[in-house]
């Protein structure tokens, strides 16, 4: 695998981490919905700019373009609204920690919904996820006297 792939992955993670801090700051000051609209506009402008700069405009069937915009609307409109609300409630550090454990949740849902197999080694990671969620809740409870379940639910969603 080329070395550039690792550089792109690290740069993407760094940008995501800094963006999360910025979005948390402004979501607390203004609102998660407003930040989500701004984020969607920035994503659209960046997409159009990158396609224009790469010179790779191609004819795309309208049904595929509609599916692209629908998936973006669902991802940015619904998913990121929950994430920004979790940033506001829990803070970006705890939310991103739970976001990083998303493969475990997807594994459990795959087992429940699609009857996909889970070997016994994966149960340790599931137990770890549950312990981390409880530690986050306990930490918040010790500081503020509240479990902040709403923020944890937003982060899981």
N, C-alpha and C positions, 0 to 999 in steps of 0.2 A: 504494500500500500504506500502511495506517495506521502512524503512528509508534509506536504501542503494540507492534506486532509486533517491531520492532527492540529495544525495551526488554525485552520478554519473552525474546527470543533471547539478549541480553547477560546478563540476570539468570539465565537457565537455565545459561549457560556458566560464570558466576561461581559459582553454587551447585555445579555439577558439579566445578569446580576445587577449591573448598574441601572438598567432600565427599571428593574423591579424596585430599587431604592427610590428612584425618581417618581415612579407611579405611586408608590406608597405615600410619599410626602404630599403629592398633589391630590391624591384620592382622599386623604384625611382633611385637607384644606377646602377642597371644592366638593367633589362627589365622584363616586366610582363610575357612574353613568357618563358624566361629562368626560372623564378621562378615557373611557372606552370609545366614545365618539372620536376624540382626538387621535387615539391610537389607530382606529380604523382608517381615518383620513391619511395619517402618516403612512400606514401600510399600503394604501391604494396609490399614493404618490410615489412611494419607493418602488412598488411593483412596476408602475408605468415607466418610471425613470430607468430602472434596470433593464427592462425589455427594450426600451428605446436606445439605450447606450450599447447594448449588445447587438443591436441590429437584427434581432431575430423575430420580427413581427411576422406571423403566419396566419393564414386563414384558419379559423377554428369554427366548427359547427356551433350554432347557437345553443343547442342543448348542452354541449360541454361547457360553454361559457356560462350558461345559467347555473350548471352544477358547481362550477368554480365559485361563483358569487354566492350561491346558497351555502356552500360549505364554509366560506369566509364569514358570512352573516351568522351562521350557527356558532362557529368557533369564536369569533370576536364578539358577537352580540350576546351570546348566552354564557359560554364558558369563561371568557375573560371578565365578564361582569362579576361572576362568582369569585374569580381569582382576585380581582381588585377589591371586592368587599372583604375577602379574607385578609388581604394586605392591610386594609384599614383596621380590621378587628384584631388580628393577631400580630401584624407586623410582617415584613417581607421575609425575615430569616426563618421563622417558624413555618410560614406558608410554603416557602421553597423547600424546606426539609420534608414536609408532607408531600409536596408535589414530586419530589425525587423518589418517593416510595410508591408512586402510581403504578408501576408494573406489577406490584404485589396485588393491588386492588383489581387490576385487569385480569391477573391470573385467577383470582378467586371468582370473579364474575364469569370468566371463561369456563371454569369448572361447574359453576351453578347453572349457567344458561346453556352452554354448548356441550356439557359433559366431557370437557377436555380433562385429561389426566393430570394429576399433581403428584409428583413423587414425594417421598417422605422428607427429603432434604429441603424441599421448598416450604414445608410447614414451619421450619425454624425462622425463615424470613417473614412469614405471616405472623408468627408470635412476636418477632422483633417489631413489626409495624404496629401491632396492637400496643406493645409496651411503649413505643415512642409516642403514640397518640395519648396514652395515659400520662406519660411524663410531661408532655406539653400542657395537658389540662391541669395536672398537679402544680406545675410551675406557675401557671397563671393564677390558680386558686391561692397559692401561697402569697403571691404579690398583691393581688387585688381582692381576694375573697370571693372571686367569681370563677366558674369553670370555663366561661366563654365558649360554650358549645356551639353557639351560632357561627363564630369564626372558624371553628374546626369543621363544622358541616360545610361551610362555604369552601374551605380548602379541599375537602374530600370531593365535593361536587366538581 
